[in-house]
């Protein structure tokens, strides 16, 4: 299959490119810079110059392919309306290029669109008040193409997609522990984060492209919810730092901002049981705590 992919040079994208190529697919990757194009070429993909704002280029790339994987996101952090608008415009353009063909279209969302405080399943509706509600319009836009002759599906990725080189939320926790001299969690630390290894996520994207039914929401989580206290304790033991709770009022100052504190306090467990059964997806790589045990997060923090 010839696959047109956006976001192929990001953190998770290269693993998806490699997974698709290893399975015998041909990959053309959207590249918004020379560095992105070089990275895609090194991986074995064909670079295609353009950005999420170049709707004509998106249309051309999608129309020439047998399927599309959309992983890219763009915009200024905090400008949620702008990020949503750019994502929906890109999805509408990609989907329209595939309309009536029966070709697969896999788009990306996050599990933090789901209702906090309970284990959400794939068939549950996203929560308009959820932390990542700005991603819901993109989900709806993509899944709407299932009624327009596209085999459209959405992968809701865990907030932590871990593996070597991760610079996301867990890396931020490590950096905060180094900076403050303590490894902290908020309240009792029982709030839960879903997690998935990058290579397992890449396999899920391939499986969704190859066989996800039209209109399907999938959960990219190998672990339903890892308590934040367990993560803090692992970081504390590795760095030989005290592990301490911080109150909700203290958290913004400790973690550097109110939005980060809100993320680190979120309780957002989800199930991926239906995804596994539907696609035969069997995550097999390190868990989040195992990845922390291997020390790459601490080597990366030291380098910074």
N, C-alpha and C positions, 0 to 999 in steps of 0.2 A: 504494500500500500504506500502511496506517496502522501506524506503527512505534512501539512503546513502548521507550524508551531510558533506561537508567540511566547516570549519569556524564556527562551532556550538558553540564554547565557547568564541567567540569574543564579540563585543558590541551589534550587531544586531542579531547574530546567536542564542543566547538563546531564544529570542522572537520567532524566526522562529521555533526552536525545540518545544517550548511550543504550538505554533499554530498548528503545524502538529500533535502533540500528542493529543491535544484537539479535533482535527477532526477525530481521530481514526486511524491515521497512526502510523506505527512503525518506529522508527528512529535509525539508526546506525551512529554515528558521529566520524569522523577522529579526533584523539587526538595525538598531538605531544609531550605531556608532562603529567606527573602525575596530575598536577593541572588541565589541560584541561580534562583529563579523569574523574577526580573527579567532575568537574563542569557538564559535560554531564550526569554522573550517577545521580547527584542530581536532574537534570531536568527530568529524566526518560528515557533518551536515553541510547543506548548500546555503550560504547566507543570501538573504533577500533584503535589500536596503529599504528601510521604512520605519515608522513608529506607529503607536496606537492612534495618533492624530492624523496619520496619512490614510484616510479611509479608502481612497482609490487603490493604494498599494495593498491594503488588507483585502479588498475585493478581488484584486487580480491574483494574489497569493492563494486565497481560498478557492477561487474558481478553478485554478489549475491543479488542485490537489484531490486526492481520494478521501481525505478526511482532515479535520482541523482539531488541534489541541490549543486552547487559549489559556495561558498561564500568566501573561504579563499584567502588571498593574502600574499605573502611573499617576502622578500628582503630588502635591505638597502634603506632608503629614499634617493632619488636622483639617485639611480642606476636604472634608468627607463628601460634600456635594459635588465638588470638582472631580474627585476620584470616581464617584458613582457615575457621573455624566460621561466621563471618558470611557469607563468600562462598558456601559450600556451602548454607547455609540459604536464601540468596536464590536461588541457581540451582535448587535443588530446588522452591522455590515457583513460580518463573517457568516452569520446565519442566513441572510438574504442570498448570499452567493451560493449557498448549498440548497436552498429551498427547492423542493420537488425532486431531489436527486436520491434520497434515501441514504446519503452519506453520513458518516458519524461526525459529531461535533461535541467535543468534551471541553467544558469550561470549568473554571476554578472559583470556589468560594471558600468559606471557613466554617468550622464547627461553632464558632462563637456567634453565629446568627441564631443559634438555638436558645430556648428558654433556659436560664441558669437555674441551678439548685436541684435538678433532677436529671436522670439519664434519658437523653433524647434519642429517638430512633430516626432512621432515614425517612420514614413516612410521616413524621411529625412536621407540622408547618413551622417555618421560621418565625421568630418572635420580633415584631416590629420595634420592641423596646430593648432588644438584646444589644450587647456591646458592639458587635460588628454588623448592625442592621443596615449600614450603608452598602453592604454587599448583596442584600436581598433583591434589589431591582435587577441586578445582573443575573442572578439565579433565574428569576422569573422570565427575563428576556430570553435566555438560552433555552429553558425548558419549554417555552412557548413555541419554539420551532418544531417540537414533536408533532404539533398539529399542522405543520406546513411541509411535511415530507422530509424531515431531517431526523436522523437517529441521535437526538440531542440528549446529553446527560451532564450532570454537574457533580464534581468532586468537592466535598467540603473537607478541606485539609485541617488537621489538628493545628492548634496555635504553636505547637512545638514540632517542627520537622527537623529532627536532630541528625547528627553525623559530623564527620570531620569538616572543619571550617565554618560551622554554624555560628552566625553572629546575631541570632535572634534573642528571644526572651531569656533563655537559660544562660547564654553568654553574658547578658546584662546582669543577671543575678550573681554570676561569678565576679564580674567587674565591680559590682556594688559591695560584695563581701570584701574584696581586696581593698577597696577605697575606705570602707568604714571600720574594718577590723572585726566585723561580726557577720555571720551568715544568718539572715533574718527571714522570718515568715510573718504573715499578718494574722493577728488573732490567735486561734488555736492551730492554724496551719492545716486544717482538715479539708480545705477547698481543693478541688480536683482539676487537673489539667490533662486533657487527652494528649497523646504523643504518638509519633510514628517515625521510624527511621527513613531517611531520604531514599534509600534503595527500595524499601518496601513501597513507599509512595510512588516511585517510578514504575514499579510493576503494576500498581493499581491503575495508573494512567494508561498503560499499554492495554491492560485487560478491558478497561472501559471503552477505549477506542475500538478494540476488536469485537466486543460482544455485549456492551451494556444496552439494554432495551431503551427504546425512545421514551423520554419523559422521566428518566430515573435520577433520583438524588442518591449519591453514594457518600459514605463516611470514610475518609482516609485516616483512620485511627487504629493503630496496633494495640494501644493501651487506652482503655475507656476513660481512666482518670487517675493520674498519679498525684497523691497528696503533696501539696507544696511543702509541708513540713519535712517529708521524706527527701525531697530535693535539697532543701536547705541543710538537712543533716548530712547528706552526702557531700555537699560542697564544704561544710564546716570541717568534716573529718579529713577531707583531702587537703584543705588549706591549713589545717590545725588551728582553726578559729572557733570561738564560742558560737553556739547556735542559740539564738534568742528570738522571742516573739516581739513584735512591735504593734502598738495599737493602731487602730484605723486613723486616728488623728495625726499620729506621728509618721505614718507610712509615706505620704507625699514628700516630706522632707528627706526621709531616709532613702527612698528609691529615686528621688530626683525630680518627680513631677506627679501631679494628681492622676493623669491618665495612666502612667506606668503603675502607680499604686493600685488603681482600679483593676488593671489587668492581673497583677499579682494576687489580688484578693478574689478574683473571679472563681466561681465554682461552676464549671461547665462540662460535666461528664457526658459522653455520648456513647452509644453502642454502634458497632460496625458489623453486627451479626448478619444482618440482611445482605450487606455488601459482600461479605465473605461467601455466603451461601450462593448468591446470585452469580458471582463471577469466578468462584473457586479461588479467591484470593487468600493466601496463607502467609501472613507476615512472618519472617524468619530471622531477621537481623537483630542486632542488639536492642535491648530496651533502653529507655532514657537513662535509668540509673546505671545500667551496664556501660553506656557510653560515658557517663560521668566517671565511672570507675577507671576507664581506660585513659583518662587524663588529657584528651585532646582539647577540651574546653579550657583547661588550665594552661596548657602550652600556648594556645591562641591568645589568652588573656595576657600572658607574660610578654608575648611578642608585641602586643599593643602598648 
